[in-house]
Amino acid sequence: MPKKRKLLITVGAGASIDFDMPSVRDVDKLLDEHAGKEYPLAADPSTNLYRFCRDAINLYYGGSPKSKRRKWTNFEEVLYQINLLISHVSDPSRLQGFNALIMAPILPDVIDFGEVKPTDGHILRRLVNTSIDAIVDRFVDDCEKASKAKSIEIAELGKFLIALWEEFEIGIITLNYDDLISQAMPGLHTGFNITGNFDPMSVLARTDWNFLYHLHGSVHFGMTGVDHDIHGITWVDSSSKSDAIYAYGRNSQDSMEGTPYPTSTIVAGYGKPQQILRQPFRTYFAQVNRLVHEADCLLFLGYGFSDLHLNAVFSEVRDRRRPIVIVDYASDKQDALSFRYDDWSYNLTRTLRTNPGQMSRPGHLAPVSVAELRADYELEVSNDPNRPLAVWYNGMLEACRHPEKILANLR
């Protein structure tokens, strides 16, 4: 029997939207509501500290002289910027050198446990930690709901993964906190043993594929480590809300730069290179570079190409001819890749070294509209025979229902 080729699958937030997982915008709304309860502003209790920081960042970006390249912030950046502020507004021991060069911003007072208080490092730290805990809680709830309300769709996802597995050795790296992949295809290797402890060498020395690595954490991660590593992450079969999943009340992760980061079961916000220094994250990321080089073809499911650290690893995929398929969702009014100019298309073409001017529908050279591709359930494909690329615009669930369309472009 011929040896199967290796397919590396990268899963981003867009792959989970069809299964009722929260979008980036949903998480922003969640954190806004959370801060409204925890840290309303003293001068105007109808708004809150998270919203104040988010809106201030967007106001600054709004002054860009290039309107088409104007940035909008997201919850990950907001959490990161608040993290930076912690040591900026509170450094009583004079440990952070940047405070000699940069003036701390004036932050509004908040209502904390019924009292008006100035926003200091302690309040900012609690805001970040409890915000991350709110994210974990939301995903625990939504995964539980999806297991019942979306059982048919999860079964379709399972059939799609089986169709890929029948033709390839599959390896999955996911940036998502949810457990949809585990629900759809249980039994994939995660690096955690039967007792729930993480075994780094089971990942680093592994030659077989058929794995699932949660690069940014999972609802099944819990901090139930031993005495010498009480924040150590283990695998918890039944995800649930408990102190084991919460960052609040734990020591921060310190950094050489002076920025503290939450000790959590998930990696949230920018500053990921510092947050992934814990296990299992550092082992997963150490392995990713090898996996990219071993892969014979690549499939991106709902990945937005906004993680520049991961993009740097994928930038070497064109060292030889390897088919690449991207599963995404776009409305009929969206421009196809050949005419699209936004962060997604820029980062995609830069990372995968693709000429968007060579994209069309199969068998054609002229540019095609997304509406045509979606109506015909076709992929936009590159005419470059040495750098095959195909983009599906009908979303994740429709890709699950048309596996032959995806497989045809991976061969």
N, C-alpha and C positions, 0 to 999 in steps of 0.2 A: 504494500500500500504506500503510495507516494506521501512524503512528509508534507504536512500542512504548512502553508505560509503563515507568517505572524502578522496579526492585525492589532495595532495599538489604537484604542478608543479613548478619546478625551471627552469628558462630560462636563458641560457648564450649566449655568442656571437656566438657560433657555430650554434645556431638554426636559425640565420638570414642570414647566408652566401648564402643559396640557393635563397634568395630574394634580392640579390645584395646589402646587407648592407656591409660596410667596415669591413674587418678582422683586427686583431691586427696589422698584417704586413702592411695593407693598411693605418692604422692610423699613424704608424711610418713614412711611406713615406710621408703622408700628412704634418706631423709636420716638417719633414726634408725640404720639399719644402717651407713651411711657413717661417721657420727660414732662409732659403736661401734668401728670399726676405726682411725679417725684420732685421736680424742680421748676415750678412756675416762677416767672419773674415777679419780684416784689412790686415793681412799678406798674406792671400790667399782667395780672395772673392769667389772662386769656392766652398768653403765649408762654414760651418756656426757654430754657437754656440751650437745649439741642437746636431748636428752631432758630434762636438768635445766632448761633454759630454757623448753621447751614446757610441762612439768608445773608449773613455778612460775607461769606465766601462767594456766594452767587452774585452779590452786588459787586464785589471786586472783579469777578470774571466778566461781568457785564460791561466793564470799561474797556474791553479788548478793541483795538482799532480794526481787527479783522472779524467782522460779524459772522462770517460763514465758519470760522474756526473757533468761535466763542465756546468756552467750556461751561459745563454745568456740573456741579458737584454731586456726589452720591453719598450714601450712608457710610461707605467704607472710608472715604476721604474725610468725612466729618469726624468720625471716631479717631482717625489718625491725627488730625489737626488738634483735636481736644487733648489727645495723649501728649502731643508736643507742648501744649500749654501747661501741663501739670508742673513740670520742673521750671517753667518760665515764670509762673506767678507765685510759686512757693519754693524758695531755696534758702531756708534759714541758715544752713550750715555752709553756704557759699561753695557748693560743689560743682556747679554748672558754669563753665567759662563763657557760654554764649550770652549769659545774662549781663556780662560786662560790655557787650557789643550791641545788644538788641533790647529795646525798651518794651516791657510787657504791655499788652493792650489793656484797656480799661474794660472790664467785664461787668455786667449788671449784677446787682444783688438778687438773691433768690429767696424763696420761702422754703425753708428746710425744717420739717417737723414743726410747722406752725410758727417758726421764728424767722425774721428777716436776717439773712446772713450774707456777708460778702462772698463772692465766688473765689475760692482759693483752691489749692491743689487737691485737698481732701475731697471737696465737692466734685471737682472735675474727675477725679479717679473713681469716685462712686458712680458718677453718671456713666462713665465708660463701662465699668464692670457690670452694673445692673442692666445697661442697655444690651450688652452681649448675652447676659442671662435671659433677657426677654426674647432675644433671637432664638436661643436654644429652646426655650419653652414653646415658642411658636412652631418650630419645626417638629418637636416631639408631638404636639397636638395634631399638626397637619399630616404627619406620617401615619398616625393612628387613624385619622379620619379617612385618608386615602386608601388604607388597607381594606376598607369596607366600601366606601362610596365610589372608589375608582378601581375596584377589583377586576372588572372586565378590561379596562385599559391597561392595567398592570400585567394581566395575562397576555395581552397583545404585545407589550414590551418584552415579555418573556419569550414569546414565539419569535420575535425579531432577533433577539440575542441568540436563540438556539439556531436560527437560520445562519447567522454569522459564524457561530461556533462549529456548525457542520462543515463549513468550508475553510475556516481558519483556526489557528490557535489564537485565542483572543486574550488581550490584556486590557484592563480598564483602569484608567486613572480619573478620578472624579474630584471636582472642586466643590461639589455640593455636600451639604450636611445631611440631606435626606437619605433614606434607605430604600428608595424605589428599586434600585438595581438588585439589592439583596432580596427584596420581596419577589422580584420577577425571576431571578436566577440565583437561588441560594446555593451555598457550598463553594463559592469562589474563594481562593486563598487571600487572606487579609494580612497575614503576618502574626496574627494572634493565635495562641495555641488553645487547646481544649479547656484549659483552666482560665482563659481570658487574659493571660499575660502576653505581652508583646515579645516576640523572638526576632531580633534584628537579622540574624544570620539566615533565618528562613526566607527572608526577602533578598538579602545581598547575595547569598549563594544559590539562589533558586535559578534553575535552568528551564524548568517547565513554565508555561504561561498559565492561562486560565486563572487570573488573579483580579482582585478589586482593591485598589489602594485609595483611601480617602485622604487626599493631600491636605485638605483644610479642615479635617475633623468630621465627626459623624454623631448622629443622635445615639449611636451605640457606644460612644466613648464615655467612660466615667473615670473620675479621679479617685480611685480606690486603692492607691498604691500602698506599699509597706512603710514601716516607720521611718526608714532613712530616705524615703521618697514619697511623702504623703500625697504629693500632687501628681504622682505617676499615673499614666493613663492605661486603663485596662478595657477589655471588651465586655460590654453588658448586653446580654441577649435580648432582654426586654427593656426597651428605652422607657424611661419614666422621669418625672420631675423629682429631684432630690438634691441634697447638698452636694452630692458627688458630681453633679454636672455644672455647678455654679462657680463663677469667678469671684463673686462678692464675698469678702471676708478672708480671702487668700492673699498671700504675699504676691507682689508684682514681680515680673521678670525684668531685671535691670539690664541696661545696655551700656556699652562703652560710650555712646553718644549722650547718655544721661536721660534718655526717654524711657519711662517705665511702661511695660506692656502687661495686660491682664494675663493671669494664669488660668486658662480656660481649656475646655475640651474642643473648642473650635478656634480656627485662625480667622479673625475678622478685622477688617480695617487694613489700611496700608501698613508698611513696616513689617511685611511678612518675613523677610530674611532673618529678622530677630526672633519672631514668634515661632519659626519652624526649627529652632535649635533644640527643642524638646523631642522626645520619642513619642509617637512613631514618626513624627513629621520629618525629622532630619534624615531618617533612613529612607523613607519614601522618596524624598527629593534627591538623595544621593543616587538612588536607583533609576530615576527618570531618565537621566542622560544616557545610560546604557540601553534602556528600553527603546528610546528613540532611534538609536543607531542599529538595534537589532531588528526593528520592525520592517516588514516588507511593504506595508501600506498603512495608511492612517485614516481614521474616521473621527471627525469632530462633531459632537452632538451638542448643539446649543451653546457652543463656546464663543465668547464675544471678542477674543483676541485682545483683551485689555490687561492681561497679566503679563507685564513685560519681562518678568523673571522667567516665566514658563516659555514665553515667546523666544527668548534667547536660546533655549534648548532646541526648540523646533526649527530654528533658523538654519540648522544643519541638515534638514531632511532632504535637501536637493543635492546631496553629495552623489546620489545615483538616482536612476529612474524609479520613482515610487508613486503609485496612484494615491491621490488624496481626495476624500469626499467630505464635504461640509453640509451638515443638516442644520437648517436655520428656518426661521419664519420671517416672511416679509409680506406686506400688503400688496395688492395689485398696483398701487400707485408708487411703490418704491422703485427706484432705479435699479436696473441689473448691475452686476459688478463692473461691466464695461463702462458705465456712466456714473457710477456711484462715488461720491466724495464725502466721506465721513470718517470718524475714528475707526469704525469697524472695518471698512474697506481698506483704509490706509494701513492699519496694523496687519490685516490679513495678507495683503499683497507684499508688504515689506517682510513679514515673517516667512511666508512661503515662496518668496521670490517669484511672483507670478505677474505676468503682463496682463492687466485687465483688458487691454485693447484686443487681446486674442480670445476673449470669451464670447461664446455664442450658443445656439442650440445645437444638438448633435447633427453633424452633417452639413452645417452652414458656416458661413464666414461673417455675415452681417450681424450686428448687435440685435438682441432680442429683448422683448419686454418681459418683466416679471409676470404680468397678467397672462401672457401667452404660455409661459412655462408652467404656471400654477394650473391653468385650465387643462393642459395636456399631461399634467403630472410628469413633466420632464425636468431635467437638470441643466443648468447653464454649465457648459463645458469649455475647457481650454483647447485651442487648436494646436498647442505646442506638444508634439509627440514625446518630447523628452521630459516634460514637467506636467503630467496629467493632473488635472484638477476638475472637480465637478461640485456644483452648489445646488442643493435642494432647498426650495423656498416654501414648501407646503407645511412645514412644522414637524415636530417630533412624532406625533401620533400617526400622521399620514405616512411618514417614513416607515413606521412599524407595520402599516397595512400594505406597503409596497416594497417589501425587502428586495425583490428582484431588481428594482430600479437602482437601489444602492449597491447591491452586489455586482451588477454589471459594470459599474464604474470603479470597483475595487480590484477587479481581476487584471 
